[in-house]
Amino acid sequence: MERLNETLKTEFSIAAAALKNRLKDRPGKERLRDLIEKNGVGRFHRSRKMTNDELAPFSEKGGIAGVDGSTNNTAGTFPYVITVQQALAMSTAAKEEIYRTAVLCPLFMGESMDEAEYIERVKSSLATLEAMAALEAAEKLKPAVLLIDGSLVRLKIEAKSLWEELKKSAIDRGILLVGVVEGITTKIISSALRESLPETMKEASDWELLFGALDEGEGLEIVPTGLKEGFRTVFMRTSADPKPIGIDLLEEQCEYAELVESLIFTLTPRDSRGIPLWLDLVDKKVKLSDALLEGLLKTYLGEDYSEFLTPKRAKRSL
Amino acid sequence: MQVVGLTTPQEVFVASRERKFRINEILVIDDPNQGPLIGEVVEANSYNRFIPLSINHDFVDSRVIESLERLGYSISDDEINIARVKLRNEASFPVATGAKAHLPEFSEVRELLVRSTTEDGLALGEIKHTEETAETMDEDLKGLFYVYSRGEKKKTKNVPFLLDLKSFQQYPHIGIFGGSGSGKSYGLRVIMEELMLKGIPAIMLDPHYEMDFSTREEGLEDAPDFRESFKKFQIGEDVGVEFLALGKRDLLDLLSAVKPLTEAMSSAVEILHRRGDSFLSFSSRLELLAEALELGRIRIEKALQQDLEPEEREKYKKMKELLEEYPNIPLVSVQGIAWRLRRLQASGLFNHNIKPIKEALLQGKLAVIQGPIWLLQVFSTYLLANLYRCRRDYKDGELRGEAAGEYFPPFVIATDEAHNFAPKGYDAPSKGIITEIAQEGRKYGVFLVLATQRPTLLDETVTAQLNTKIIFRTVRGHDIATISEETDIGPEEAKRLPYLPSGDAFVSSPLFGRTVAIRVRFPYTRSPHTLNPFDEIKDYRRKAQDRLLDLLEKHLPIYDTNLLKVVQALDAEAPDLKMEVRTLKDSLEDLVRSGKVQKEETPFGTVYYR
């Protein structure tokens, strides 16, 4: 067996020890909840699974629609890449599925741009597709609830104009617009509790603090601060998984927060990582796999050209 | 419905989102290059990409799926059905992937499914999974009979399976294989009913006493009445063997059927039996010889020298003659033969002849021959050989252009437990004639329908001649192997044999050129044995009790001090009850237990009253 480099081992063990210490500094469940309540950061609320009768009004109003997007690149070095994107909106009640697609290639975008710029473009393009799909879903599928994979803030930033339209449409039609965030990156709690937290935790992310602090079905609705204007945020543990997810709502629709919490809790399998099944189904359908991309390349570019695009790195055999 | 995945010229996969496939269904594949190709589903699968749900390694509980259903989404919508389809005829090159497939209209597959008409075919059952195709079928083929499915009798909605009568000329014999409870007897019953409907003369050997067609099954509209179409004969009571007509060979067969003969006995029979012997002449010769051998020459001669009644003298004289005529026959052999002959005689076999059977056949009826299996073997040997000879003589005479002899019709011979009549590996009296008919019967229009649960035990020469085979559920590996060897049944079907529901069968026939999965139609008539033995016990008890209660009625109330008087009264009224005081008391207690009679203890003893 190959021997591991000694220095590497030492360095790694130091990093691991530091991480362990940081975990020790996390406030305990009771203490954290205490701090949050005392400082008025948010309100805890326990949801339960809805009964079929309780779900009935949703299905009468048009069911639940989910929106998700997927993006994938052909293997290659910038700018010799083709990016394929698609967004899908799919409703539980209507048969129609709404797809929006885009294909980007930095070589043919008119202006010259560097890789970072291109990545930004890719991100905003995906957000735009998702917003378009969501907007069309709101108009055509008329669901009771529109679940968006990812935070609403992201749409607002990446696809400004469409977002406003979507928001207006949702409010006008009485569609609950909900963002479901799998990976929370905000630091709302730590910044509100700065004074009461140990040094290492002052910059802690919300998920890190809330990990294990919520019971199954329990949500923490954050009292609005200036940070995410126009939105209402709820952190919620929707399954057996101790890591919470984030739920975004429009400020205008914040009165429905508890209803949305219950709905999401109901639609999330207990033994899953905490995302409503419907979004997973949408995700599965919209996903642009490597195999698909390869197939597209081989079909439309031909074997020789796709060989031309393949970077040397992909050919390493050792 | 379209072809997906890798294809070969023999086999393709067809996928459909809307429709579930069923095994044995027929599909037409519209290959853009080769035109329509007909195939049969040999494997059917369903697949749902969300169940068992593990999406991104999460596992989904049913509660959530139910909630989604409430919201209008049914996860089963995402089901994909896949069928493995074997092409009927090999294509010239692999089928185009993406080719569309459709369920055939009847006209597209008529040749494949129906090879006869309702007039000329025996309607044995329905071809499974052909409902859709049957909708476009000619009206006269629709709803011909009833089938039994999921506890209900219903008019068939499938394409009927018609076994063409005229094809018997080419493929004359039918084998029916299947374990007990597989529906084999039903199958046999249906074939016999169909033969009766068509007025085909037939003989049915019935060791189980179950082939009675007089009780109609309930709830079947316009079920035909078979009471006049068949005749039941008990061996020894209605029919028998005419001793006078027996040849030496026949007699040997008969005797050995009781118990195998030793060589000494066989040669003794050959010596002792004379042409034109009646039963009486033959048996008295045997008995007399036995007596003579027992007495011995010296004592017989001594007796003859004494003063005897004339009759006695005559007898001793005869004994002496016999001894002189047959000097070398041992006593034990003669005794053995005599014993066997007595047994045959006791069964009544020699008191009748087969004339009634011949008459039934001439009238186009079914003759059901009943008797214990050993007697059936003996009798059938004689009967079949005789009838076959009648038919052959007539037919041969016709061929030779001789003035037509006495007409004798073609006929069908059917039997259950056929392995008893033509067993493999050892000799049975009836084996010779059955083998002969199996090999040559076609020429003369004599056909076999042989049913058995153990095809492995059936003589191979016979098995090889069974052209059409109807195979019901079979569990024994040995028999499945035999069936696979003897039929064109494929490995897929063979695998399904142990799991076939009762009444379902595969038909392997050269006429169809493929194995057809059928469900045998519901018989119009009922076997007399369908009463469950446990119901029978209950039934009997209840009846006996009711009868006793009726009889006791006028004696009630009965004091247990007075039982004797009641017994005497009962004895007079119903002597068959054979009541005694003890048994009457027991019966009264029984009645008390079943609540039909009350019992009370009084100062005068126990009293039973209504």
Interface residues (C-beta under 8 A of the other chain):
Chain A: K49 M50 N52 L55 A56 F58 S59 G63 I64 S91 T92 A93 A94 T266 L267 T268 P269 R270 D271 S272 R273 I275 L277 W278 D280 L281 D283 K284
Chain B: R49 F50 L53 I55 N56 D58 F59 V60 D61 R63 V64 I65 E66 S67 L68 R70 L71 G72 Y73
